[in-house]
Amino acid sequence: MPRGGLFAVKHLPVSLASPIRATGPVWTLFGALLLLGERPSGLELLGVAITLASFVGLALAGARGGVQFHRDKWVGWLVAGTLLGATSGLYDRFLLHRQGFSAATVQAWFAIYLAAIFLPLALAWKFRLWTRNEFHWRWSILVISFGLLVADFLYFDALRHPDALVSLVASLRRGSTLVAFAGGIWLYGEVNGRQKLPAVLGLLAGIALTLLG
């Protein structure tokens, strides 16, 4: 997900934010149809329909928890970040499959561009050009960084396979939704878990159908 979407995750319940991000494979599938010529099966199309219906159900459940999808700006930020992430997935597939770049090359350039973009922001943050909280170092930061690097490499390597469809890889990648949803309920005590559960299960069912297709 584009890092700007993390601001939205900060202000939204994780049990709501993660399922919204899970709709990314749907938009990736649309892009793959239009730009890469991928052709989904009937099961994949059914999975898309179930995912969209579950997204509507999630919006209703979120409204009961005090999050108005059509008014909350952070929902808009997260949707925009999800759409940009889908676009990024299509570009990754183009570079890895059509242009023949290796997974390590794409990941290396991704890290370079990321550093170049965020360096000015990091300096501005360092010199307190805006109000901010204090930074506290934790060793878990290194663990998270390593985990992200490994996950990105496996993702790039999967996209590089000739028979891989970017829509299916993206769907499988979003299978982490259930973990984030359960963590939000059990660890953070987020509300309306039961009301959100059918929509979350619907999202996962849509993802599963996309994979089976």
C-alpha positions in Angstrom: 0.0 0.0 0.0 1.3 3.5 -0.7 2.7 4.9 2.5 0.1 7.8 2.5 -2.5 5.2 3.3 -0.8 4.6 6.6 -2.2 8.0 7.8 -5.7 6.6 7.3 -4.8 3.3 9.1 -3.7 5.4 12.0 -7.1 7.1 12.3 -9.4 4.2 11.5 -10.1 0.9 13.4 -7.8 -1.8 12.1 -10.8 -4.1 11.8 -12.3 -1.7 9.3 -9.1 -0.4 7.6 -7.7 -3.8 6.7 -10.9 -5.1 4.9 -11.0 -1.9 2.9 -7.4 -2.5 1.8 -8.4 -6.1 1.0 -10.5 -4.8 -1.9 -7.3 -4.0 -3.7 -7.3 -7.2 -5.7 -10.7 -6.2 -7.2 -9.3 -3.0 -8.7 -6.1 -4.9 -9.7 -8.3 -7.4 -11.6 -10.1 -4.5 -13.4 -6.8 -3.1 -14.4 -5.4 -6.4 -15.5 -8.5 -6.9 -17.8 -8.1 -3.5 -19.4 -4.3 -3.1 -19.6 -2.7 -6.5 -19.4 -5.2 -8.5 -21.3 -5.8 -11.0 -18.5 -9.1 -12.9 -18.8 -10.8 -14.1 -15.5 -12.9 -17.2 -15.3 -16.5 -17.3 -14.1 -15.4 -18.0 -10.5 -13.1 -15.0 -10.5 -15.9 -12.7 -11.7 -18.2 -14.2 -9.0 -15.4 -13.5 -6.5 -15.3 -9.8 -7.6 -19.1 -9.5 -7.2 -19.0 -11.0 -3.7 -16.1 -8.7 -2.7 -17.9 -5.6 -3.8 -21.1 -6.6 -2.0 -19.1 -7.3 1.1 -17.5 -3.9 0.8 -21.0 -2.3 0.9 -21.8 -4.4 4.0 -18.6 -3.3 5.6 -19.5 0.3 5.0 -22.9 -0.2 6.8 -21.2 -1.9 9.7 -18.6 0.8 9.9 -21.3 3.5 10.0 -22.9 1.8 13.0 -19.5 2.0 14.7 -19.4 5.8 14.1 -17.4 5.8 10.9 -19.3 7.4 8.0 -17.8 6.2 4.8 -19.1 9.1 2.7 -18.0 11.8 5.3 -14.9 10.4 7.0 -11.8 11.8 5.1 -9.6 9.0 6.3 -11.8 6.5 4.5 -11.3 8.5 1.3 -7.5 8.5 1.9 -7.5 4.8 2.4 -9.6 4.1 -0.7 -7.2 6.3 -2.7 -4.2 4.5 -1.3 -5.8 1.1 -2.1 -6.4 2.3 -5.7 -2.8 3.5 -6.0 -1.6 0.2 -4.6 -3.6 -1.6 -7.3 -2.0 0.5 -10.0 1.4 -0.2 -8.5 0.7 -3.9 -8.7 0.0 -3.6 -12.4 3.2 -1.7 -13.0 5.1 -4.4 -11.0 3.7 -7.1 -13.2 4.7 -5.1 -16.3 8.3 -4.7 -15.2 8.8 -8.2 -14.0 7.0 -10.1 -16.7 6.9 -7.9 -19.8 10.2 -6.2 -19.3 12.0 -9.2 -17.7 13.5 -7.5 -14.6 14.5 -9.7 -11.7 12.7 -9.5 -8.4 15.8 -8.2 -6.7 16.3 -5.4 -9.2 12.7 -4.2 -8.8 13.0 -4.3 -5.1 16.3 -2.5 -5.1 15.0 0.4 -7.2 11.8 0.5 -5.1 14.0 1.0 -2.0 16.0 3.8 -3.7 13.0 5.7 -4.9 11.3 5.3 -1.5 14.4 6.7 0.2 14.6 9.7 -2.3 10.9 10.5 -1.8 10.9 10.3 2.0 14.3 11.8 2.8 12.9 15.5 2.5 10.0 14.5 4.7 12.3 12.9 7.2 14.5 16.0 7.4 11.5 18.2 7.8 10.2 15.9 10.6 13.7 16.0 12.2 13.8 19.8 12.3 10.2 20.0 13.5 8.7 21.9 10.6 5.3 20.7 11.9 4.0 19.6 15.3 4.8 16.0 16.0 5.1 13.5 18.8 8.4 12.2 20.1 10.1 9.3 18.4 11.0 6.3 20.6 13.3 3.6 19.2 12.2 0.0 19.5 14.0 -3.1 18.2 10.7 -4.2 16.8 11.2 -1.6 14.1 14.1 -3.7 12.6 12.0 -6.9 12.8 9.1 -5.2 11.0 11.5 -3.8 8.4 13.0 -7.2 7.7 9.6 -8.8 7.5 8.5 -6.2 4.9 11.6 -6.8 2.8 11.0 -10.5 2.8 7.3 -10.2 2.0 8.0 -7.7 -0.9 10.7 -10.0 -2.4 8.3 -13.0 -2.3 5.6 -10.9 -3.9 7.9 -9.6 -6.7 9.2 -13.1 -7.3 5.6 -14.5 -7.6 4.7 -11.8 -10.1 7.7 -12.7 -12.2 6.4 -16.2 -12.9 5.2 -16.5 -16.5 1.9 -18.1 -15.6 1.1 -15.8 -12.6 -1.9 -13.5 -12.9 -1.4 -10.3 -11.0 -5.1 -10.3 -10.0 -4.6 -13.7 -8.3 -1.3 -12.8 -6.6 -2.9 -9.6 -5.3 -5.9 -11.6 -4.0 -3.7 -14.1 -2.1 -1.6 -11.2 -0.7 -4.8 -9.7 0.9 -5.5 -13.0 2.7 -3.9 -11.3 5.8 -7.3 -9.5 6.3 -8.5 -12.1 8.7 -5.4 -11.8 10.9 -5.7 -8.0 11.1 -9.4 -8.2 11.8 -9.0 -10.7 14.6 -6.1 -8.6 16.1 -8.2 -5.4 16.0 -11.0 -7.1 17.9 -9.0 -9.2 20.4 -5.9 -6.9 21.0 -7.4 -3.4 20.6 -11.0 -4.1 21.7 -12.5 -2.5 18.7 -16.3 -2.3 18.6 -18.9 -3.9 16.3 -16.8 -6.9 15.6 -19.8 -9.2 15.2 -21.5 -6.8 12.8 -18.3 -6.5 10.7 -17.6 -10.3 10.7 -20.1 -11.3 7.9 -18.7 -8.6 5.6 -15.1 -9.7 6.3 -16.0 -13.3 5.7 -17.6 -12.2 2.5 -14.4 -10.5 1.4 -12.4 -13.6 2.2 -14.9 -15.7 0.3 -14.5 -13.4 -2.7 -10.8 -13.7 -2.6 -11.0 -17.5 -2.3 -13.3 -17.7 -5.3 -10.9 -15.5 -7.3 -8.0 -17.9 -6.4 -10.1 -21.0 -7.2 -11.0 -19.5 -10.6 
